[in-house]
Amino acid sequence: MNPVISPAACADIAELRQLYYAVYGPHYPVALGTDPAEMARLIEDPYSLWLVGRCADTGALTASAAIHGEPGSRIGRLEGIAVHPEHRSAGLAAALTEALCAGMLDTGRLDSVYATVRTVSSGPQRVVARNGFRPLGILPNAVDLRSRESLALYARHSAGVLDRRNPVTEVPAPLLPLLRTAEAALGIRYPGVRAGSGPLPAPAPHGAAERLEMIEAPAFVRRRFRERFPCAEGWFYPLHTPNVLLTPEDGRFEVYAYLNRAGGYASLLTAHPDPAAAAAYLEPVTRALARAGAGYVEALVPLAHQEALSAFLAQGFVAGALYPAMRADGDGFHDYAVLSRSSERIDFRGVAVEPPLQPYLDCYTSAWASTHLPTSPEVAS
């Protein structure tokens, strides 16, 4: 029997928390299913859409999913897909996902929606794929749910958006295999893209800027961030607000990041006075976040910014995903690369990968080996 799908209401919060506990247990690191205040805010948010499924016979809440948006951005995140264990294999996740996309993409409210999908089984990948989402890459060790899990990045675009991507002519050589993988997986083109000339930049000397202060005062960090970046030109990281600030003793640069201790991950958002000021110090920044509990650190970098991409690649970050047409700019769209680094051992042996995602996993493992394994001359020496 078809489920009854309707918008979530604040009166549903208690049932929703029970649903997420039944599906994910006590280790779900997302406020959407655990924090009543945050859940109420999302339900009432005019830029987001949260839908629930109920049993037509009993009225019991059996499934939930949301697309989370934000003011000033035309990108959303599909999150919180949950189906009660007693009601799986009935198409509930697919039905909710399609209804959400119809309400947010097909109506023109958003240009694209992305999802980070668990890889402990192939089911979540199949759900999003059946609803028009296509794989963009792999995020290794991206979240801690009892143990480290890798996530797959998928996205669905509104009609015509991928045809309006701004061209890119040059990228660092290590990124070329990822571009070719995306071309084959998504049916997009990077005509004439060439490898950048010259070696990757050298990181700061060991010991430089080692003593970083990390300020964990979310309200202060948000105020400081808004003062430094009153408009969006200096940063772009959808649906992430900084809650920590890292700076050396002399204060010559400030790095803004989002740290999620429950999930064991962090996102580098931007730096002041500009990202170049901290580019050579990504190593101590990453170590400081790892000491704070972030076993996975990621950065979102425009594909056209070769200097920034080269800085991350030079300090051990590996590009695992490519998000085409992520950011609107006038009549066109900019592509972005997702680069990450894990302080914990990456183990793909338990990962379930559907065939469309497999080329990205192969591409990542090759790039990781080129970055972190010694070459033959280095072994010989």
Secondary structure, 3 states (H helix, E strand, C coil): CCCEEEECCHHHHHHHHHHHHHHHHHHCCCHHHCCHHHHHHHHHCCCCEEEEEECCCCCCEEEEEEEECCCCCCEEEEEEEEECHHHCCCCHHHHHHHHHHHHHCCCCCCCEEEEEEECCCCHHHHHHHHCCCEEEEEEEEEEECCCEEEEEEEEEECCCCHHHECCCCEECHHHHHHHHHHHHHHCCCCCCCEECCCCCCCCCCCCCCCCEEEECCHHHHHHHHHHHCCCHHHCCCCCCCCCEEEEECCCCCEEEEEEECCCCEEEEEEEECCHHHHHHHHHHHHHHHHHCCCCEEEEEEECCCHHHHHHHHHCCCEEEEEEEEEEEECCEEEEEEEEEEECCCCCCCCCCCCCCCHHHHHHHHHHHHHHHCCCHHHHHC
